[in-house]
Amino acid sequence: MELLDIVDENNNLTGIKEDKEIVHKKGLWHREAAIWIMNENGEMLLQKRSATKKQNPNKWALTAGHVDAGEEPIDTMIREIHEELGVAIEKKNIEKIVSDKEKSFSPESNTINARFTEHYFTIVPYILTDYKIELSELSELRYFSIEEIEKIIENKDENYVFSTKKYMQKVLPYIKERREKLCVKK
């Protein structure tokens, strides 16, 4: 059982905790966290979700996860990175980008995901062989250029799971700016 804090439509804690399965069946508001991971070449890490995942199986996504009851979103990111990718990233190296509110229906699982997501960013020294993926969660990792990600969004490629277009318009300039700063340092 994975307990999540239930929040209201303004992201305020309600004091109610509920199992993740019930949260999605009832479409209850809850918290998630996601992170954009950039390598030292300015490329972004995406992960292909396992075929056994209920939500978005076999689709490419960011490293993300549900914020467990009593947990802070940034701590969720540190935990998810370690569990899914097998590497450690220190809290001081993670930057908050933006918050996003979205409610979506998943026909594959017949569930509603009503979530507030805290989006983060980090730069890592890792190459693909440094990661030790959790095969029950993921099937593949790959670094993508920002331009490839822009084309994926522009083409509305359904093999990739991102947040709303409005959200992406906020995030992409930030990521490009960070890439420019990284390239200047080299």
N, C-alpha and C positions, 0 to 999 in steps of 0.2 A: 504494500500500500504506500502510495506517494501522496502525502498530505500537502495541500497548497492553501495559502491564505486567500480568502475571498475578499475582494475589494468592491467598492461601489463604482458607479460610472464616472467618478472623478478620481479614481485610484486611491481612495481612502480605505484603510483597513476597516473591516466590519467586525472583526473578532471571531469570525467563523472560519473554521478549517474544514476542508473537504477533500476526499480522495480525487486524484487527477481524473480518473475515469468518469466519475460523477460530474465533475466540473465541466468536462467536455460534452457529456450527454445533455446536461441542463443548460449549457451555454453561459455559465457563471463567469463573471469578470475575475481575472487573476493576473499574476505578474510573470513575465518571462524576461530573459536577458539574451542578447546576441552580441557577437563581436566580429569586427572586420580585422583580420590578421594579415599584415603586410610583411613580406620578406624584404631583405636588404636590397633587392633589385626593383622594388616598387610594385611587386605583383601581389595579388590578393588570394588567400587560401580559401577554397571552397571544398566542401565535403559532400560526397554522394551518400545519401541515406540508404540504409540497408533495405533490401526487398521485404523484410519482415516488419518494418515500421508501419504503425497504423496510420499516421499522418504523413502524407507525401512520400511514400516508398519510392525508391530508385530515383529520387530527384536531388539535384544539387542545391546546397544551401550553405548558409553561414554556420559557424559553430554557435549553438544556441541551446537553451534549456529552460525548463520551468524553475521558477524561484520557489524552493521548498518553504513550507511554513516556518516562520521565524528567521529566515535567511535574507540577507541583503543581496540585491542583484549583482553587484560586483563580485561577491563571494561565490555566487552561482557560476559566474564566468570562470573563475579560477578552478572551481570544482569540475565544470564541464570540460574545460581544456585538458585537465589532467586525466579525467575518465575516458574521454573520447579520443584524444590525440596522444596521450602518454607523455606529455611534456609539462613543464612548470613555467608559469609566468607570474612574476611578482606584481602585487597590487599597484605598486608605484609606477609600473610600466604600462598601466591600462588607463586610457583616457575616455571619459564619457563624451559621446557625440550628441545624441538627441534621444528624446522619448517619443514613442509612437503608440497610438491607440487604434486597434483594429478588431473587427468582428468578422469572421469568415466561416463558411460552411464547407466541410469536407465530405464529398459524396462517397469517397472510398470507405470511410469509417462511419458515415452518418453522424458526424459530430459537429458541434459549434465551438469555435475557438474565439472567445471574447477575452482579449489580452491587452495589457499595457506592457510594452517592451522597452527596456533600457538598452540602447545600442552603444557599444564601446568600440575602441580602436586600440591596436597595439602593433608595434614593429618587432619582429623576431629574427634571430640569426639562423633559424632552422631551414634545412633543405628537406625535401620530401622523405628521404630515408631516415631522418631523425625522429619522425613521428612513429608511434606504435598504436595503430588504430584499434578501437574496440569493434570487432567484427559483428557483434550483435546490433551495433548502432550504425556503423558505416561500412561501405564497401570499397571506397576509393577516395583519394585526396588529389587535388591538383591546384597549382598556382595559375591564376588568370591575370592577364593585363587588365587595367582599368578600361581600356578601349573595348576589349572583348566583353566585359561586363555591361558596358553601355549598349553594345549591339544586342546582347541577350535581352536587355530590358526593352530596347527599342522594338525588337522583333516579337516581344511578348512570348518568348520561348517557354513553353509549359514544362520543360525538363528542369527548370530552375525555379526555386522558391525564394522570392524576396518579398519585402513588404510593399506598401503602396507606392505608386509612382510619385506622389507628393513627398513621401518620406525619402525616396531615392534622390529627388531633386535637392534635398537638404544635405544628404550624406555624400554624394559624389563630389561636389566642390571641396568639401572638407578633406576627403581622401586624396584628391588630386593635389591639394595644397601640401598635405603631409608628404606625398611622393616628391614634389618639387623640393621641399626642404631636405629630404633624404638625399636626393641627387646632388644638391648643392654641397652637402657635407662630404661627398666622395671625392 
